[in-house]
Amino acid sequence: MSFKRFDTEDIVISADSITAPAWSDNNVTLSTFFTKVSQRNGDSGKYYYNVYNKDTSDVTSDIQFSVAFGHVAGSGSKAIDELVPGFSPSTVIYKQYRTLVNGTEEENLKFDSITSDYIYA
C-alpha cells in the first residue's frame, strides 16, 4: 500500500458557493406533510415515520425526512415482547442514538448538561 503526503497544493480555496432548495421539486418551503398509512400500520412505523411532500397516493411524492421518538425506559410504545419488560421500539431508538452520540452505553443523553430520558430525531 502506498500513500501521498497531503500538500498545501491539495487545497482549493474558493468563494464560490452552491445553494439549492432543501425540498423536492426545487421547493424552498415545505408547508404540508404526509405519512403513509401502510408504514404507520407496519413494522417500521413502530420505530419511525417517513414524511412526504405530497399525498402518498400521488406517485410523484417523495420522502423529505424521517422522524423518530426514543425513550430510555420504553415509554410511548408497546413492548416488543411482553416477556421482556421495558424493551420497546422507543427504547431501541433512544439507546441507538445514545450510543451513536456518546460512543458508549453507560451514560444517557445530555443537552446543555441536562440529562434527557427521551429524544426526537
N, C-alpha and C positions, 0 to 999 in steps of 0.2 A: 504494500500500500504506500502511496506517495501523497504528498500534500505540498501546497504552495503557501508560503508565508503571506499573511494579509498585509498589503502595502497601502500607503496613502493614495496611490493612483486608483485603487479599487473603489474609492468613494466618489459618488457623483452628487454634487450639491446643486440644487435647482429650486427656483422659486415657483416653478410650475405646480399647479395642483389640479386634481381631477375631482369634480364633485358630481354627484348624481342623486336623484331621489332614492329614499330608502325602501320604498314600497314598489310592488309590481306595477306593470303598465306605466312606469315613469310617473307615478303619483307622488306628490310631495306630502300629502296628508292621508291618513287612514282614518276615516270617520265612522265606518261601520265595520262590525266584526261578526264572524260566523264560525260556528263549530259544526262538526259532522256528527249526526246522531249515531251513526254506526260506531264511531270511535268512543263517544260517551258511554255507549252500552257495551263496548267491547273491553278486552283485557287492557289495552294501552290506556284507555280512559280512566283506569284506576290510578295511573301514575302521572299523566299529563294530558293536556288538551292542545291540539294544533289549532291555531286561529287563522282563518281565511279572510281574504279581502272581499269575496263575493259569496252568495249563497252556494253551498256545495253542490247543489243540483246543476249549477252552471259549470260546464266542462272547462271554462277558462279561469275558474277560481284557482288561486294559488295560496299555499301556506305562507303566512307573513311572519309568524313567530309561534313559539310554544310556551305554555305556562304550566308550572307545577307547584304543588304545595307540599311541604315536608314538615313533620313534627317529630321531635325526638322520642316521644312516648307513643306515637301512632295515632294521635287524635286526628279526627277529620276523615278517617277512612276505616272501612271494615277490615277485621283481621284476615290475613291471607289464609290462615289455618286456625280454627278455633282452639286447637290443642296447643298452640304456641301463642300465648297472650302477649300483646304489645308488639307484635310483628305484623305490620300492615304496610300498604303501599306508601303512606305518608312517612313511616319510619324509614323505609328504604330510601326514599328521596332525600330526607334530611341527612341520613348517615352517608350517602354517596357524596353529597355536596360538602359535608363536614370534612370528609377525608380528602376531597379534591382541594378545598380551600386551605385546611390546616395541615394537610400532609400526614395526619395522624387520626386515630380513632379515640384518642384519650381525652380530648378537650372539645367541648361544644362550641358552636359558632359564636363569635363575638363581633359586635358592631359598636365602634367607639367605646370599647371596654365594657359594653353591656352584653352579658351572655343572653342568647336568644334560644328558646326552645323550638322555634318554628322559623320557616323560611319560605318565601315566594321566589321562584326562579323562572 
